[in-house]
Every structure is written in structure tokens, then in C-alpha cells.
Amino acid sequence: MAITVLPDIIIPNSVIAAGVRGKNMRNNTRVTTYNGEQQVNVNWTRTVRQYELGVVPMLIEQWQQIEALYEVTDGGAYGMLLRDPKDDTVAATEGKLYGSAVGLNWGESGKGYGLPYYNLMKRYTLTGTTRFRDRKITRPIVVPTIYKNGILVSSGTAPGQYTFNYLTGIVAFVPMASNAADTATPGAVTTFAFPSSGFVAQLSVGKRLYLSGVTGTAISVLNNRSHEITNITGLTVTLAVNTTGMTILSALGELHPQATDTLTWQGNFYVPVHFMDDSIDWDLALGGNYENRLVAGPQVVLEEVRES
């Protein structure tokens, strides 16, 4: 069972300020061959982060916040949110949107793909090279600021605007235009006849058309996906998708950001974490009067929750 992250449980800044250390972890398998050469297999393609609390003795009041986190999350059965003290900001030059459909990423990170839904990514680039790695961000602190071709996109429900879902971490663009198809013809390529000339006028060969509300046996290959437009004749639009032998009873065509559109974002973010162990330990580092006592936590480790 996947760990549920409680979005209202945020580790207090006072706990982080008292001292924290951590590590970034990958999982690679290293094998040394008979002649001494090494081979490496990359098992994880994403970094997992750990944070250790209580590494510096803290006041009783601060330690009690750790114990409160432990109690309300049932000892790590539920996750919570932490603001990484060294990495919690995404500049517009680092923030990329990555098209998402049917649980997969499509197109190029930082570009449209004719899709309404996009994951938030942070790009880490090595100075002096063109090498980079994108990290998926699922928990921005506030609604992310979105840009299309460098121009601010408004948050809202009007055509071309966007909404944000805090439960999924997904940016959803409102269609710039949409129209329900009058008829559809399956085959080696698939054609749709739309009633609105204004809608078809906004399409062109090479763009991608998103289809939703598809009914019939072609739903598995058409619905909730974008498809390349290969021809437009009058109000009939041809898509490069094979539906031979299938039926299409209805479909809604939508126009969303295209591969020629640059999609970026900026903002701050949390890291979803949970207590790595069922138990936490503590050490009375300084005794004396209650109000002057200091407590340390030798093994209070939080581990990042990887959210798909």
C-alpha cells in the first residue's frame, strides 16, 4: 500500500532550524569482472533523499514537535511535508512542464505536446556543460507560476488558463478551443468531421489534437491522448492513428499547448517524507532544570516518499 502524504502536516521551521543533515541516494549495482573492470547497472533513475533530525541537541519544546509529528503520522504510516533547507526553490529557467497522459510522460520536458496535463519538473544543469537531469516536483508550496513562451499564464477556468491539483501535483490547461465531432471514420488513419469552422481554422498539419469523451471500441487508442494532424480538408481532420476494425461513436477535440510552445514554471516546493523506522530514539544531552534541558535524536531519519 502506497504511503499517503498528509498535506496539512508540515514540519515546523523550528525543528529544521535546530539542525538537520541528510543524504541523496541512488541504487546502482556494481560488478567487478575477472580482469578487474567494473560494470554498473543503474537500478533507480530517480534520487531518493533522506533527512536526519535531532543531530544537534535541541530545546524540549523543539523535540516535542518531533514527537508530535511521530504521533500524528502513526509512526511514519503516513507522510508529511518538509521544506528542504538547501533546495526548495525553482527559478523560471529551471522549472519545466512535462506532458502527462495515461500515467506516462510524452514529448519533451519544457515543451507542449497537445496535452492538457503536465507534471512539474526542476532541471539541474551542470555548469559548463549541456548535461542536465530533471526532477519531478509533486508538492509546490503555493499554486505554481506558469509561463507559456515566456508569457505569464493566468490561473483560472477561462480558455488557455490553467488549474492546479494539490493532490496529484498536476497542472491542467483549459482548452484554448474545443468542438465535438459530427462523425468519425476509422481506418489506417482516422478522420473526424467537426461542425465548427472556427475550431478547425485554429488547427494545422503537424499540430496535435487531444481527444476526450471517446466512445466505441477505439477508446483505448484514442481517448485522453493527443494525435498528430496529417491532413485538413474543409472541416475534416485526419489524425495519424490506426483504428482499423474499431468503432468511434463520439469524440471531443481539444486544442492545447503544442510542441512549438515552451512551458515553464517557478515557485517553491516541499519534499514529501515519512519516518523511515517505526521507532525514534532520543538522548538527554543536557540535564538540569526542565526548561534548560536539551534533547538529541541520534536516529530520527525521514525518507522521501516517491510519488508517481
C-alpha positions as a Python dict, from the first residue, in 0.01 Angstrom:
ca = {
    (1, 'M'): (0, 0, 0),
    (2, 'A'): (143, 335, -103),
    (3, 'I'): (215, 588, 171),
    (4, 'T'): (-47, 862, 191),
    (5, 'V'): (104, 1207, 240),
    (6, 'L'): (-98, 1434, 468),
    (7, 'P'): (-75, 1780, 304),
    (8, 'D'): (-160, 1968, 624),
    (9, 'I'): (127, 1814, 823),
    (10, 'I'): (428, 2039, 764),
    (11, 'I'): (748, 2001, 965),
    (12, 'P'): (792, 2325, 1165),
    (13, 'N'): (1078, 2554, 1071),
    (14, 'S'): (1189, 2548, 1437),
    (15, 'V'): (1271, 2177, 1404),
    (16, 'I'): (1472, 2231, 1084),
    (17, 'A'): (1649, 2535, 1231),
    (18, 'A'): (1765, 2324, 1526),
    (19, 'G'): (1983, 2120, 1291),
    (20, 'V'): (1938, 1866, 1014),
    (21, 'R'): (2165, 1659, 794),
    (22, 'G'): (2090, 1421, 513),
    (23, 'K'): (2191, 1229, 207),
    (24, 'N'): (2094, 1187, -157),
    (25, 'M'): (2069, 822, -253),
    (26, 'R'): (2073, 617, -573),
    (27, 'N'): (2080, 241, -620),
    (28, 'N'): (2339, 105, -863),
    (29, 'T'): (2468, -249, -896),
    (30, 'R'): (2846, -266, -939),
    (31, 'V'): (3014, -582, -1065),
    (32, 'T'): (3388, -638, -1098),
    (33, 'T'): (3474, -870, -1385),
    (34, 'Y'): (3752, -1130, -1388),
    (35, 'N'): (4002, -884, -1539),
    (36, 'G'): (3930, -608, -1286),
    (37, 'E'): (3697, -397, -1500),
    (38, 'Q'): (3381, -267, -1339),
    (39, 'Q'): (3030, -272, -1479),
    (40, 'V'): (2747, -63, -1334),
    (41, 'N'): (2374, -107, -1375),
    (42, 'V'): (2151, 187, -1278),
    (43, 'N'): (1859, 46, -1079),
    (44, 'W'): (1698, 375, -977),
    (45, 'T'): (1658, 658, -1227),
    (46, 'R'): (1543, 899, -956),
    (47, 'T'): (1727, 1019, -647),
    (48, 'V'): (1574, 946, -305),
    (49, 'R'): (1654, 1190, -25),
    (50, 'Q'): (1695, 1129, 348),
    (51, 'Y'): (1692, 1382, 631),
    (52, 'E'): (1811, 1319, 987),
    (53, 'L'): (1660, 1529, 1263),
    (54, 'G'): (1794, 1588, 1614),
    (55, 'V'): (2158, 1578, 1513),
    (56, 'V'): (2217, 1885, 1731),
    (57, 'P'): (2075, 1895, 2085),
    (58, 'M'): (1754, 2098, 2090),
    (59, 'L'): (1521, 2251, 2342),
    (60, 'I'): (1247, 2035, 2491),
    (61, 'E'): (984, 2238, 2304),
    (62, 'Q'): (1152, 2167, 1971),
    (63, 'W'): (1191, 1795, 2043),
    (64, 'Q'): (825, 1770, 2139),
    (65, 'Q'): (737, 1888, 1788),
    (66, 'I'): (922, 1584, 1650),
    (67, 'E'): (730, 1358, 1886),
    (68, 'A'): (404, 1525, 1778),
    (69, 'L'): (490, 1455, 1413),
    (70, 'Y'): (564, 1095, 1505),
    (71, 'E'): (230, 1056, 1681),
    (72, 'V'): (2, 1221, 1424),
    (73, 'T'): (159, 1023, 1138),
    (74, 'D'): (121, 693, 1328),
    (75, 'G'): (495, 645, 1345),
    (76, 'G'): (552, 702, 975),
    (77, 'A'): (248, 517, 841),
    (78, 'Y'): (154, 850, 683),
    (79, 'G'): (377, 1102, 514),
    (80, 'M'): (423, 1474, 573),
    (81, 'L'): (589, 1772, 409),
    (82, 'L'): (937, 1912, 466),
    (83, 'R'): (1096, 2225, 327),
    (84, 'D'): (1448, 2122, 225),
    (85, 'P'): (1678, 2379, 390),
    (86, 'K'): (1918, 2376, 93),
    (87, 'D'): (1691, 2316, -208),
    (88, 'D'): (1332, 2443, -210),
    (89, 'T'): (1325, 2697, -495),
    (90, 'V'): (1265, 2666, -868),
    (91, 'A'): (1352, 2959, -1094),
    (92, 'A'): (1174, 3006, -1427),
    (93, 'T'): (1496, 2897, -1601),
    (94, 'E'): (1487, 2567, -1406),
    (95, 'G'): (1116, 2490, -1400),
    (96, 'K'): (986, 2273, -1687),
    (97, 'L'): (642, 2129, -1761),
    (98, 'Y'): (635, 1772, -1893),
    (99, 'G'): (328, 1642, -2075),
    (100, 'S'): (143, 1360, -1898),
    (101, 'A'): (-121, 1115, -2025),
    (102, 'V'): (-230, 763, -1922),
    (103, 'G'): (36, 762, -1649),
    (104, 'L'): (330, 837, -1882),
    (105, 'N'): (529, 1142, -1988),
    (106, 'W'): (506, 1247, -2354),
    (107, 'G'): (704, 1482, -2574),
    (108, 'E'): (991, 1690, -2441),
    (109, 'S'): (1031, 1833, -2093),
    (110, 'G'): (968, 2206, -2114),
    (111, 'K'): (754, 2180, -2428),
    (112, 'G'): (387, 2124, -2505),
    (113, 'Y'): (257, 1806, -2665),
    (114, 'G'): (-103, 1891, -2741),
    (115, 'L'): (-197, 1765, -2394),
    (116, 'P'): (-390, 1934, -2112),
    (117, 'Y'): (-196, 1774, -1824),
    (118, 'Y'): (165, 1844, -1722),
    (119, 'N'): (399, 1742, -1440),
    (120, 'L'): (621, 1996, -1269),
    (121, 'M'): (993, 1935, -1317),
    (122, 'K'): (1306, 2103, -1179),
    (123, 'R'): (1607, 2095, -1410),
    (124, 'Y'): (1955, 2055, -1261),
    (125, 'T'): (2223, 2160, -1511),
    (126, 'L'): (2595, 2110, -1461),
    (127, 'T'): (2772, 2443, -1514),
    (128, 'G'): (2996, 2445, -1818),
    (129, 'T'): (2818, 2157, -1990),
    (130, 'T'): (2487, 2083, -2159),
    (131, 'R'): (2421, 1786, -1931),
    (132, 'F'): (2112, 1802, -1712),
    (133, 'R'): (1869, 1590, -1512),
    (134, 'D'): (1505, 1671, -1443),
    (135, 'R'): (1344, 1606, -1104),
    (136, 'K'): (971, 1565, -1064),
    (137, 'I'): (816, 1809, -815),
    (138, 'T'): (482, 1700, -670),
    (139, 'R'): (435, 1938, -378),
    (140, 'P'): (471, 2309, -459),
    (141, 'I'): (408, 2533, -160),
    (142, 'V'): (155, 2752, -343),
    (143, 'V'): (-4, 2738, -688),
    (144, 'P'): (295, 2740, -927),
    (145, 'T'): (350, 3037, -1155),
    (146, 'I'): (319, 2915, -1515),
    (147, 'Y'): (467, 3067, -1833),
    (148, 'K'): (394, 2986, -2195),
    (149, 'N'): (660, 3112, -2434),
    (150, 'G'): (784, 3338, -2155),
    (151, 'I'): (443, 3500, -2103),
    (152, 'L'): (261, 3461, -1772),
    (153, 'V'): (-43, 3233, -1790),
    (154, 'S'): (-334, 3320, -1562),
    (155, 'S'): (-473, 3069, -1317),
    (156, 'G'): (-842, 3012, -1379),
    (157, 'T'): (-1102, 2833, -1587),
    (158, 'A'): (-1113, 3051, -1899),
    (159, 'P'): (-979, 2912, -2231),
    (160, 'G'): (-598, 2889, -2224),
    (161, 'Q'): (-574, 2933, -1847),
    (162, 'Y'): (-473, 2659, -1603),
    (163, 'T'): (-575, 2495, -1277),
    (164, 'F'): (-359, 2306, -1028),
    (165, 'N'): (-440, 1992, -829),
    (166, 'Y'): (-254, 1970, -497),
    (167, 'L'): (-342, 1601, -460),
    (168, 'T'): (-178, 1498, -788),
    (169, 'G'): (76, 1778, -845),
    (170, 'I'): (-61, 1816, -1200),
    (171, 'V'): (-106, 2140, -1397),
    (172, 'A'): (-419, 2121, -1615),
    (173, 'F'): (-461, 2362, -1906),
    (174, 'V'): (-810, 2466, -2004),
    (175, 'P'): (-859, 2402, -2380),
    (176, 'M'): (-788, 2702, -2599),
    (177, 'A'): (-1069, 2570, -2821),
    (178, 'S'): (-1284, 2257, -2835),
    (179, 'N'): (-1550, 2103, -3058),
    (180, 'A'): (-1742, 1776, -3057),
    (181, 'A'): (-1703, 1577, -3379),
    (182, 'D'): (-2006, 1520, -3600),
    (183, 'T'): (-1873, 1198, -3750),
    (184, 'A'): (-1562, 981, -3733),
    (185, 'T'): (-1418, 734, -3982),
    (186, 'P'): (-1182, 467, -3850),
    (187, 'G'): (-907, 315, -4064),
    (188, 'A'): (-532, 310, -4117),
    (189, 'V'): (-564, 682, -4042),
    (190, 'T'): (-861, 827, -3856),
    (191, 'T'): (-1072, 1118, -3977),
    (192, 'F'): (-1310, 1343, -3786),
    (193, 'A'): (-1560, 1587, -3928),
    (194, 'F'): (-1616, 1887, -3700),
    (195, 'P'): (-1910, 2128, -3727),
    (196, 'S'): (-1721, 2446, -3629),
    (197, 'S'): (-1515, 2619, -3897),
    (198, 'G'): (-1372, 2848, -3629),
    (199, 'F'): (-1236, 2549, -3441),
    (200, 'V'): (-1083, 2382, -3748),
    (201, 'A'): (-928, 2714, -3855),
    (202, 'Q'): (-710, 2702, -3541),
    (203, 'L'): (-569, 2362, -3639),
    (204, 'S'): (-295, 2288, -3891),
    (205, 'V'): (-96, 1995, -4025),
    (206, 'G'): (177, 1897, -3778),
    (207, 'K'): (-15, 2012, -3471),
    (208, 'R'): (-153, 1764, -3221),
    (209, 'L'): (-523, 1728, -3140),
    (210, 'Y'): (-630, 1599, -2799),
    (211, 'L'): (-931, 1370, -2786),
    (212, 'S'): (-1155, 1310, -2485),
    (213, 'G'): (-1504, 1173, -2437),
    (214, 'V'): (-1438, 900, -2693),
    (215, 'T'): (-1692, 616, -2700),
    (216, 'G'): (-1678, 297, -2903),
    (217, 'T'): (-1413, 27, -2927),
    (218, 'A'): (-1142, 279, -3028),
    (219, 'I'): (-1142, 434, -2683),
    (220, 'S'): (-822, 254, -2582),
    (221, 'V'): (-615, 410, -2862),
    (222, 'L'): (-785, 750, -2895),
    (223, 'N'): (-916, 870, -2561),
    (224, 'N'): (-713, 1105, -2337),
    (225, 'R'): (-427, 1124, -2587),
    (226, 'S'): (-302, 1376, -2839),
    (227, 'H'): (-263, 1275, -3204),
    (228, 'E'): (-70, 1429, -3492),
    (229, 'I'): (-275, 1604, -3760),
    (230, 'T'): (-167, 1487, -4106),
    (231, 'N'): (-431, 1649, -4324),
    (232, 'I'): (-714, 1900, -4315),
    (233, 'T'): (-974, 1916, -4591),
    (234, 'G'): (-1258, 2158, -4529),
    (235, 'L'): (-1391, 2063, -4186),
    (236, 'T'): (-1244, 1712, -4193),
    (237, 'V'): (-932, 1650, -3988),
    (238, 'T'): (-711, 1343, -4040),
    (239, 'L'): (-508, 1202, -3750),
    (240, 'A'): (-209, 966, -3767),
    (241, 'V'): (-361, 686, -3561),
    (242, 'N'): (-469, 341, -3681),
    (243, 'T'): (-824, 244, -3579),
    (244, 'T'): (-885, -26, -3839),
    (245, 'G'): (-1169, -256, -3734),
    (246, 'M'): (-1273, -31, -3445),
    (247, 'T'): (-1577, 188, -3384),
    (248, 'I'): (-1592, 555, -3287),
    (249, 'L'): (-1930, 677, -3166),
    (250, 'S'): (-1833, 1015, -3024),
    (251, 'A'): (-1528, 1230, -2952),
    (252, 'L'): (-1440, 1579, -2834),
    (253, 'G'): (-1144, 1752, -2997),
    (254, 'E'): (-939, 1995, -2786),
    (255, 'L'): (-656, 2234, -2869),
    (256, 'H'): (-380, 2255, -2608),
    (257, 'P'): (-15, 2378, -2597),
    (258, 'Q'): (189, 2242, -2886),
    (259, 'A'): (549, 2123, -2928),
    (260, 'T'): (637, 2472, -3053),
    (261, 'D'): (529, 2616, -2717),
    (262, 'T'): (779, 2648, -2432),
    (263, 'L'): (619, 2572, -2095),
    (264, 'T'): (800, 2676, -1776),
    (265, 'W'): (717, 2745, -1411),
    (266, 'Q'): (863, 2890, -1096),
    (267, 'G'): (794, 2866, -723),
    (268, 'N'): (892, 2693, -401),
    (269, 'F'): (826, 2334, -303),
    (270, 'Y'): (810, 2080, -23),
    (271, 'V'): (956, 1730, -18),
    (272, 'P'): (709, 1457, 88),
    (273, 'V'): (873, 1245, 360),
    (274, 'H'): (791, 984, 623),
    (275, 'F'): (963, 839, 929),
    (276, 'M'): (1186, 566, 789),
    (277, 'D'): (1158, 348, 1101),
    (278, 'D'): (873, 256, 1333),
    (279, 'S'): (1070, 386, 1630),
    (280, 'I'): (1260, 704, 1710),
    (281, 'D'): (1520, 733, 1984),
    (282, 'W'): (1633, 1025, 2194),
    (283, 'D'): (1915, 1121, 2426),
    (284, 'L'): (1906, 1372, 2711),
    (285, 'A'): (2216, 1563, 2606),
    (286, 'L'): (2191, 1819, 2884),
    (287, 'G'): (2015, 1762, 3217),
    (288, 'G'): (1937, 2009, 3489),
    (289, 'N'): (1617, 2210, 3522),
    (290, 'Y'): (1339, 2107, 3286),
    (291, 'E'): (1335, 2437, 3096),
    (292, 'N'): (1711, 2417, 3033),
    (293, 'R'): (1732, 2055, 2920),
    (294, 'L'): (1849, 1967, 2571),
    (295, 'V'): (1743, 1657, 2379),
    (296, 'A'): (1913, 1494, 2080),
    (297, 'G'): (1778, 1229, 1845),
    (298, 'P'): (2058, 1002, 1731),
    (299, 'Q'): (1847, 811, 1474),
    (300, 'V'): (1543, 1013, 1367),
    (301, 'V'): (1553, 962, 993),
    (302, 'L'): (1298, 1086, 740),
    (303, 'E'): (1293, 938, 390),
    (304, 'E'): (1146, 1091, 79),
    (305, 'V'): (816, 947, -44),
    (306, 'R'): (841, 889, -417),
    (307, 'E'): (515, 1000, -571),
    (308, 'S'): (444, 878, -925),
}
